[in-house]
Every structure is written in C-alpha cells, then in structure tokens.
Amino acid sequence: MAAGYALFDTAVGRCGIAWGADGAVTAVRLPEDSDEATARYLGDDAAPADPPPAIEGVIAAIVALVSGENLDDDLAWVPLDMLGLTDFQRAVYEVARRIPPGSTRTYGEIATAIGLPGSARAVGRALGENPYPPVVPCHRVTAANGRTGGFSAGGGVETKMRLLATEQAVLGLW
C-alpha cells in the first residue's frame, strides 16, 4: 500500500484523510475553507490517491459518525500513526479516544486521567494540535463550568458545537 490522501464529503463538509504505507492513518482534517486548505493539513509526503479498502472503511465510519447515523462507533479501532508526537500528546489522545459519542469530558478530567492534574491548559494545547479529528474526538472535550473551550478545526467552535449537537441530539441528551 502506498501513502496517500483523499478528500471526502460529510454532513459537516469536505474532510480529508491521509494514510501511510503501513495503512495507519497519519492525519484527518475537518473541513477548511477550500479543498486546497484541507489538503495542506494532510502532510507534505502524501499525494492524492484512491483510498485502499481499509481506509475506505475509516472514511465510511467517519461519515456515519458525523451524520449521526452510527453513534455506536467511537472510531477507537482506527489505527493511527503517532510517530512524531510527544508522549504527552499520545496520552491525551488515548484518553480522548475513550470518550463515547454523546459524552464530554473536561480538559481537567483528561489531565487527571493521564496522571497530571493541573495540566488542563497543556491538554487543551495538545488537543488544539490534534492531527486526527474526529477519530481523536477533541470536540468532546470542553472547558470547566460548561464552557465550550476552543476548537482549531475550520469553523472553530461552531463546528465543535455542530458535532456535539449531532451526537447529543440523536442520543436525546439535549
């Protein structure tokens, strides 16, 4: 399998996914202002390509999740290439991946779960650099006291709230 990337349509807009030669996902990007902008986030060493069957399965799962069609799939099964990430980022992303659709955790709860209470701001920075949304569901992490916190994907907090609304509305939690 060769490394590559593909753009695909979802309920929140045109997303992108990149994969390595080993089949692990190297990046996922929520919609930006243009296809070109979305593709820029997918890595310099990936070229446009038809996704292999395993990546087609990941794309289908992302499409189903963000449309609210399959909220039983938390995407934790998707293999991620985490080379180049710090141990801290890996720990944050692993905890975030265990947040089920329709649920949220705070930055402080993630910090405590990785054994570093008091590092909520560092958790926020790590999630702001998340190269795999929504496979690593940073949209499910919020600030304390019910505040949304930031969101670095295209559309910012509006996109975050749209993803949360899709998940929660279908689950009847809102």
SETOR-429193 format. One line per field, with one value per residue (C-alpha): residue number from 1; y, z, x. Coordinates in nm, 4 decimals. Example, Ala and Ser with C-alpha at 12.3 -4.5 7.8 and 13.67 -1.06 7.14 Angstrom:
BEGIN
lumgu: 1, 2
Y: -0.4500, -0.1060
Z: 0.7800, 0.7140
X: 1.2300, 1.3670
END
This chain:
BEGIN
lumgu: 1, 2, 3, 4, 5, 6, 7, 8, 9, 10, 11, 12, 13, 14, 15, 16, 17, 18, 19, 20, 21, 22, 23, 24, 25, 26, 27, 28, 29, 30, 31, 32, 33, 34, 35, 36, 37, 38, 39, 40, 41, 42, 43, 44, 45, 46, 47, 48, 49, 50, 51, 52, 53, 54, 55, 56, 57, 58, 59, 60, 61, 62, 63, 64, 65, 66, 67, 68, 69, 70, 71, 72, 73, 74, 75, 76, 77, 78, 79, 80, 81, 82, 83, 84, 85, 86, 87, 88, 89, 90, 91, 92, 93, 94, 95, 96, 97, 98, 99, 100, 101, 102, 103, 104, 105, 106, 107, 108, 109, 110, 111, 112, 113, 114, 115, 116, 117, 118, 119, 120, 121, 122, 123, 124, 125, 126, 127, 128, 129, 130, 131, 132, 133, 134, 135, 136, 137, 138, 139, 140, 141, 142, 143, 144, 145, 146, 147, 148, 149, 150, 151, 152, 153, 154, 155, 156, 157, 158, 159, 160, 161, 162, 163, 164, 165, 166, 167, 168, 169, 170, 171, 172, 173, 174
Y: 0.0000, 0.3438, 0.6528, 0.8965, 1.1170, 1.1589, 1.4185, 1.3075, 1.4606, 1.4511, 1.6173, 1.8907, 1.9466, 1.8109, 1.6365, 1.4795, 1.1723, 1.0665, 0.7253, 0.5759, 0.2790, 0.0598, 0.1539, 0.3595, 0.6959, 0.9783, 1.2682, 1.3531, 1.7034, 1.8515, 2.0980, 2.4110, 2.6994, 2.5067, 2.1620, 2.3019, 2.4288, 2.0946, 1.9056, 2.1251, 1.9765, 1.6185, 1.6148, 1.7001, 1.3399, 1.2314, 1.2580, 1.2386, 0.8740, 0.6374, 0.5114, 0.1438, -0.0691, -0.0296, 0.3495, 0.3410, 0.1714, 0.4503, 0.7131, 0.5399, 0.5263, 0.8968, 0.9884, 0.7808, 0.9252, 1.2932, 1.2485, 1.0838, 0.7552, 0.5351, 0.6687, 0.3220, 0.3527, 0.5588, 0.5034, 0.3682, 0.0785, 0.3081, 0.2557, 0.5853, 0.6616, 0.8602, 0.8865, 1.2370, 1.3041, 1.3586, 1.1079, 1.3718, 1.4115, 1.0337, 1.0031, 1.2829, 1.1359, 0.7863, 0.9131, 1.1315, 0.8312, 0.6588, 0.9324, 0.7793, 0.9688, 1.1837, 1.2326, 1.5006, 1.5368, 1.8500, 1.9365, 1.8938, 1.5460, 1.4439, 1.5887, 1.3867, 1.0709, 1.0906, 1.1402, 1.5101, 1.7012, 2.0722, 2.0406, 2.1277, 2.4069, 2.1725, 1.9220, 2.1992, 2.2790, 1.9112, 1.8803, 2.2011, 2.0242, 1.7028, 1.5707, 1.3194, 1.4836, 1.3280, 0.9934, 1.1534, 1.3311, 1.6603, 1.8090, 1.6032, 1.7862, 2.1062, 2.3685, 2.3661, 2.5053, 2.4066, 2.6368, 2.5068, 2.5749, 2.6304, 2.4302, 2.4559, 2.2975, 2.5050, 2.6764, 2.6833, 2.6436, 2.6445, 2.3169, 2.1758, 2.2578, 2.1125, 1.7823, 1.7738, 1.8622, 1.5810, 1.3298, 1.4524, 1.5226, 1.1699, 1.0298, 1.2543, 1.4129, 1.7730
Z: 0.0000, -0.0869, 0.1271, 0.0089, 0.0932, -0.0137, 0.0382, 0.1115, 0.1781, 0.5193, 0.6898, 0.8162, 0.4816, 0.2834, 0.5064, 0.4324, 0.5425, 0.4902, 0.5409, 0.5423, 0.3548, 0.6564, 0.6356, 0.9563, 0.9438, 0.9551, 0.9559, 0.9376, 0.8766, 0.9238, 0.6532, 0.5874, 0.3564, 0.0446, -0.0674, -0.1051, 0.2531, 0.3827, 0.1839, 0.3252, 0.6701, 0.5479, 0.5237, 0.2738, 0.1929, 0.0923, -0.2611, -0.3753, -0.4207, -0.4235, -0.0683, -0.0100, 0.1263, 0.4919, 0.4582, 0.2713, 0.5848, 0.8037, 0.5730, 0.5852, 0.9655, 0.9904, 0.7507, 0.9548, 1.2860, 1.1913, 1.0324, 1.3475, 1.1659, 1.3783, 1.7251, 1.8496, 1.6717, 1.8663, 1.5973, 1.8623, 1.6249, 1.3647, 1.3561, 1.3971, 1.3106, 1.6161, 1.5203, 1.5777, 1.8641, 2.2201, 2.4940, 2.6447, 2.3204, 2.2842, 2.6399, 2.5871, 2.2566, 2.4003, 2.6831, 2.4456, 2.2177, 2.5038, 2.5285, 2.3741, 2.1228, 2.3002, 2.6047, 2.7006, 2.9414, 3.0546, 2.9880, 3.3623, 3.3613, 3.0795, 3.2744, 3.5812, 3.3743, 3.2390, 3.5913, 3.5578, 3.7408, 3.6949, 3.3340, 3.1755, 2.9639, 2.8284, 2.7476, 2.5592, 2.3603, 2.2758, 2.1577, 1.9567, 1.7690, 1.7216, 1.3738, 1.3745, 1.4435, 1.4822, 1.5175, 1.8249, 1.9295, 2.0590, 2.0044, 2.3052, 2.5384, 2.6911, 2.9395, 3.3013, 3.4095, 3.0868, 2.8629, 2.5174, 2.5078, 2.1758, 1.8562, 1.5989, 1.3009, 1.0272, 1.1550, 1.5088, 1.7986, 1.5588, 1.4068, 1.7556, 1.8617, 1.5397, 1.6010, 1.9634, 1.8678, 1.6128, 1.8679, 2.1556, 1.9611, 1.8222, 2.1708, 2.3142, 2.5680, 2.4740
X: 0.0000, 0.1316, 0.0941, -0.1687, -0.4610, -0.8210, -1.0913, -1.4465, -1.7875, -1.9566, -2.2505, -2.0155, -1.8430, -1.5499, -1.2965, -0.9603, -0.7689, -0.4082, -0.2501, 0.0954, 0.2350, 0.1544, -0.2155, -0.2227, -0.3979, -0.1434, -0.3910, -0.7595, -0.8862, -1.2289, -1.3397, -1.1405, -1.2330, -1.1290, -1.0162, -0.6655, -0.6633, -0.7921, -0.5280, -0.2470, -0.3137, -0.2729, 0.1056, 0.3727, 0.4616, 0.1102, -0.0215, -0.3849, -0.4811, -0.7734, -0.8096, -0.7347, -1.0231, -0.9222, -0.9147, -1.2483, -1.3849, -1.2468, -1.3988, -1.7379, -1.7213, -1.6342, -1.9167, -2.1640, -2.0477, -2.0593, -2.4018, -2.5354, -2.6046, -2.3768, -2.3123, -2.2197, -1.8836, -1.6307, -1.3624, -1.1219, -1.0435, -0.8857, -0.5051, -0.3214, 0.0388, 0.1522, 0.5184, 0.6424, 0.4024, 0.5183, 0.4393, 0.2097, 0.0134, -0.0185, -0.1504, -0.4039, -0.5232, -0.5562, -0.7786, -0.9817, -1.0422, -1.2243, -1.4892, -1.8013, -2.0136, -2.2701, -2.0468, -1.7996, -1.5089, -1.3299, -0.9683, -0.9125, -1.0659, -0.8319, -0.5364, -0.6333, -0.6849, -0.3290, -0.1950, -0.1157, -0.3893, -0.3432, -0.2285, -0.5640, -0.4124, -0.1454, -0.4209, -0.6023, -0.2880, -0.2361, -0.5953, -0.5559, -0.2760, -0.4784, -0.3989, -0.6876, -1.0271, -1.2863, -1.1027, -0.9470, -1.2663, -1.1290, -1.4756, -1.5910, -1.3523, -1.4831, -1.3738, -1.4858, -1.8239, -1.9997, -1.7952, -1.7134, -1.3421, -1.1714, -1.1627, -0.8854, -1.0627, -1.2179, -1.5315, -1.3904, -1.6311, -1.9286, -1.8017, -1.7392, -2.0947, -2.2355, -2.0557, -2.1701, -2.5267, -2.5354, -2.4168, -2.6311, -2.9481, -2.9523, -2.8905, -3.1616, -2.9294, -3.0062
END
